[in-house]
Amino acid sequence: MDSSKPSRSAVAATCLSLVNTLFGATMVEAQSHVEAASAKTVRGEVSTVDGEFHMAKNPQGEDILEIVDKSYVITTRTGEEMRLELSENTKVSKKANPGDRIEARISQEGHTLSVTHVK
């Protein structure tokens, strides 16, 4: 009985798994570089915040008012108004209020990728 056959299979399976992992990571990294390259940045002052609120529980079990922003309408320096739709994938560092100046990254498809405050 040759005991090296099971170990060869294990080595082959491990190598195949490693190749799949590395290839998958490379594809995700390449995709994120493409998204970053095709995204545009807009700056403006928040004129309107659309959202919703509801009662929720905090980690201690206390009732709290949870506010969820759905979109920001901003006015750019050129006077153009833009609606920035927010999703669960949008990175928002801090809630924006009317009068705040923000910078947003927008994908080529028009999805708001991130919102940050600017001075």
C-alpha positions in Angstrom: 0.0 0.0 0.0 1.5 3.3 -1.1 0.9 5.9 1.7 2.1 8.8 -0.5 -1.1 8.9 -2.6 -3.3 10.5 0.1 -0.6 13.2 0.8 -0.2 13.9 -2.9 -4.0 14.5 -3.1 -3.8 16.8 -0.1 -1.0 18.8 -1.6 -2.8 19.1 -4.9 -6.0 20.2 -3.2 -4.1 22.7 -1.1 -2.3 24.2 -4.1 -5.6 24.5 -6.0 -7.2 26.2 -3.1 -4.3 28.6 -2.8 -4.4 29.5 -6.5 -8.2 30.1 -6.3 -7.7 32.3 -3.2 -4.9 34.4 -4.8 -6.8 34.7 -8.2 -10.0 35.7 -6.4 -8.2 38.4 -4.3 -6.5 39.7 -7.4 -9.8 40.0 -9.2 -11.4 41.9 -6.3 -8.4 44.3 -6.1 -8.5 44.9 -9.8 -12.2 45.6 -9.7 -11.8 48.1 -6.8 -9.1 49.9 -8.8 -11.4 50.2 -11.8 -14.2 51.5 -9.6 -11.9 54.1 -8.1 -10.6 55.2 -11.4 -14.1 55.7 -12.9 -15.5 57.4 -9.9 -15.9 61.2 -9.8 -15.8 63.6 -6.9 -18.3 66.4 -6.3 -18.3 69.1 -3.7 -21.1 71.2 -2.5 -23.2 72.5 0.3 -26.1 70.4 1.6 -29.4 72.1 1.1 -31.8 69.2 1.9 -31.6 66.0 3.8 -34.2 63.4 3.0 -34.6 60.4 5.3 -36.7 58.6 7.8 -36.7 57.9 11.5 -38.2 55.3 13.7 -37.9 54.0 17.2 -35.2 51.4 17.9 -33.3 49.8 20.8 -29.7 50.6 21.6 -27.3 47.8 22.8 -28.5 48.4 26.4 -32.1 47.8 25.4 -33.2 51.4 25.8 -35.6 53.0 23.3 -33.9 55.5 20.9 -34.8 57.5 17.9 -32.9 56.1 14.9 -32.5 58.5 11.9 -31.6 57.0 8.5 -30.5 59.4 5.8 -31.7 58.4 2.3 -30.4 61.3 0.2 -28.7 64.6 0.3 -29.4 67.5 -2.1 -26.3 69.6 -2.6 -25.6 72.8 -4.4 -22.2 73.0 -6.1 -20.1 76.1 -6.6 -21.5 76.5 -10.1 -25.0 76.6 -8.7 -26.0 73.1 -9.9 -28.2 71.1 -7.6 -27.5 67.4 -7.3 -29.3 64.6 -5.4 -26.9 62.1 -3.8 -28.9 58.8 -3.2 -27.4 57.0 -0.2 -27.5 53.2 0.3 -26.2 50.7 2.8 -23.0 50.6 0.7 -22.4 54.3 0.9 -19.6 55.2 3.4 -20.7 58.2 5.4 -18.2 59.4 8.0 -20.7 61.7 9.8 -24.3 62.7 9.3 -24.7 65.8 7.1 -27.0 68.6 7.9 -28.2 71.6 5.8 -25.4 74.1 5.5 -22.6 71.5 5.8 -20.0 71.4 3.0 -19.4 67.8 1.8 -17.4 65.9 -0.8 -18.9 62.8 -2.4 -17.4 60.1 -4.6 -19.9 58.9 -7.2 -19.5 55.8 -9.4 -19.8 55.8 -13.1 -23.3 54.3 -12.7 -24.3 57.2 -10.4 -24.1 55.4 -7.1 -22.9 57.5 -4.1 -19.8 55.6 -2.9 -18.8 57.9 0.0 -19.6 61.2 1.7 -17.2 63.2 3.8 -17.3 66.6 5.4 -14.9 69.4 4.1 -14.0 72.7 5.6 
